[in-house]
Amino acid sequence: SKWDYEKRYPLYQRVLEAEHLLDAPVHYLEFGVAAGQSFRWFLNENKNENSRFWGFDTFTGLPEDFGVYKKGMFNTNNQVPAINDARGSFHQGLFQQTLSSFLSSFQNDKKKIIMLDADLYSATLFVLTSFAPLLNKGDIIFFDEFSVPTQEFKAFHEFQHAYPHINLQLIGAANNFYFTAFKVV
């Protein structure tokens, strides 16, 4: 039952293998990048030249307190992670400032892997509702703090009530449901 951040990587691996997404062209979108460990992991695991990877973050830390983590935690001093892969790029700012303009030109032509590491209820709910009209069967949504009842879990719960026609099936979990994976079915 001890919390272990490293338990997320075997979950990612199992899901990508089971869904045949290791070599498939995908759109990977990560919300809450910080130093970029998950972003780099997915970028390294999926080598398909037609895959694209986008990371969204303020890179100035949390915009508000999150449990024991205070406003500003995870600050990278405005530095986006260094990557050496042209398939990846970053959008700096609050999701509410960057996602709408990004989605206005987004080509929804590949399976999506959406990584929600936003920590916060408001940010997670904003991303989920922004993607609601774009979700397709087979898309994968990961939550990185799902078991926090007043944050990502609450956003998921309210999203499910607001969009009952979008069926999300739990396909994997690790670390007592702290890390979860859902598939649009």
C-alpha positions in Angstrom: 0.0 0.0 0.0 3.0 2.3 0.0 2.8 5.0 -2.6 5.4 4.4 -5.3 5.7 6.8 -8.3 7.6 4.2 -10.3 4.5 1.9 -10.4 3.0 4.0 -13.2 5.5 2.9 -15.8 4.5 -0.8 -15.8 0.9 0.3 -16.0 1.7 2.5 -19.1 3.6 -0.4 -20.6 0.8 -3.0 -20.1 -1.9 -0.6 -21.5 0.2 0.3 -24.6 0.9 -3.4 -25.3 -2.7 -4.5 -24.7 -4.0 -1.7 -26.9 -1.3 -2.2 -29.6 -0.2 1.4 -29.3 3.6 0.9 -29.0 4.1 1.1 -32.8 0.9 2.7 -33.9 0.6 6.4 -34.9 -0.9 8.2 -31.9 -1.6 11.7 -30.6 -0.2 11.9 -27.1 -1.4 14.9 -25.1 -0.1 15.4 -21.5 -1.6 17.9 -19.1 0.7 18.6 -16.3 4.2 18.0 -17.6 6.5 19.4 -14.9 10.0 18.1 -15.6 8.7 15.7 -18.3 9.3 12.2 -17.0 6.1 10.7 -18.3 6.3 12.8 -21.5 9.8 11.4 -22.3 8.7 7.9 -21.4 5.9 7.9 -24.0 8.1 9.6 -26.5 10.7 6.9 -26.1 8.3 4.0 -26.1 6.3 5.0 -29.3 8.7 5.3 -32.2 6.1 5.7 -34.9 7.2 8.7 -37.1 3.6 9.7 -37.5 2.9 10.1 -33.8 2.8 13.5 -32.3 3.3 14.5 -28.6 2.1 17.7 -27.0 2.7 18.8 -23.4 0.7 21.4 -21.6 1.9 23.1 -18.4 2.6 26.5 -16.9 6.1 25.4 -16.0 5.8 27.8 -13.1 4.3 25.2 -10.7 0.9 24.6 -9.4 -1.4 27.6 -9.7 -3.0 26.8 -6.3 -2.4 24.5 -3.4 -2.9 20.7 -3.9 -3.0 18.9 -0.6 0.4 19.0 1.0 1.8 20.6 -2.3 1.7 24.3 -2.1 1.1 26.8 -4.9 4.3 27.0 -7.0 5.3 23.3 -6.3 6.7 21.6 -9.4 8.1 24.9 -10.7 10.6 24.4 -13.5 11.5 28.1 -13.6 9.7 28.5 -17.0 12.0 25.8 -18.5 10.2 23.3 -20.7 11.8 19.8 -20.7 14.6 19.3 -23.1 13.7 16.7 -25.7 15.6 15.7 -28.9 12.6 14.5 -30.9 10.8 16.8 -33.4 7.5 14.9 -32.8 7.2 16.6 -29.4 6.3 20.2 -28.5 5.1 22.1 -25.5 2.4 24.7 -24.8 3.1 27.0 -21.8 0.3 28.5 -19.7 -2.8 27.5 -17.9 -4.8 24.9 -19.8 -7.7 27.4 -20.0 -5.3 29.8 -21.8 -3.7 27.3 -24.3 -6.0 24.4 -25.0 -8.8 26.1 -26.9 -6.6 27.7 -29.5 -4.6 24.4 -29.8 -7.8 22.4 -30.4 -9.1 24.9 -33.1 -6.5 23.4 -35.5 -6.1 19.9 -33.9 -6.3 17.1 -36.5 -8.4 14.4 -34.7 -7.2 11.6 -37.1 -5.3 9.2 -34.7 -6.0 7.4 -31.5 -5.4 9.8 -28.6 -3.6 9.0 -25.4 -4.5 11.7 -22.9 -2.4 11.9 -19.8 -4.1 13.9 -17.0 -1.4 14.8 -14.5 -3.1 18.1 -13.8 -3.6 17.3 -10.1 -6.3 19.9 -9.7 -10.1 19.4 -10.0 -10.7 22.5 -12.1 -7.8 21.8 -14.6 -8.8 18.2 -15.0 -12.5 18.9 -15.5 -11.6 21.6 -18.1 -9.4 19.2 -20.1 -12.1 16.4 -20.0 -14.9 18.7 -21.1 -12.7 20.3 -23.8 -12.1 16.8 -25.3 -15.6 15.5 -24.9 -16.6 16.2 -28.5 -13.3 14.8 -29.8 -13.2 11.4 -27.9 -13.4 8.4 -30.1 -13.6 4.7 -29.4 -10.2 3.3 -28.5 -8.9 6.6 -27.1 -7.0 6.1 -23.8 -7.2 8.5 -20.8 -4.6 8.1 -17.9 -5.1 9.8 -14.6 -2.0 10.3 -12.4 -3.8 11.2 -9.1 -7.1 9.4 -9.6 -7.6 8.3 -6.0 -7.6 11.9 -4.7 -11.4 12.2 -4.0 -11.6 16.0 -4.2 -9.5 16.5 -7.3 -9.0 14.2 -10.4 -11.6 11.7 -9.1 -14.2 14.4 -8.6 -13.6 15.8 -12.1 -13.9 12.3 -13.6 -17.1 11.7 -11.6 -18.7 15.0 -12.7 -17.6 14.4 -16.3 -19.3 11.0 -16.3 -22.5 12.6 -15.1 -22.4 15.5 -17.6 -21.5 13.2 -20.6 -23.3 9.9 -19.9 -23.0 9.0 -23.6 -19.2 8.8 -23.3 -18.5 5.3 -21.9 -15.1 5.1 -20.2 -14.0 1.6 -19.1 -11.3 1.1 -16.5 -8.6 -1.0 -18.2 -5.8 -0.7 -15.7 -4.7 0.7 -12.3 -1.7 0.8 -10.1 -0.7 1.9 -6.6 -4.2 1.6 -5.1 -5.9 3.3 -8.0 -3.6 6.4 -7.7 -2.7 5.7 -11.4 -5.5 4.6 -13.6 -6.2 4.0 -17.3 -9.6 4.3 -19.0 -10.5 3.4 -22.6 -13.4 5.0 -24.5 -15.7 2.1 -25.5 
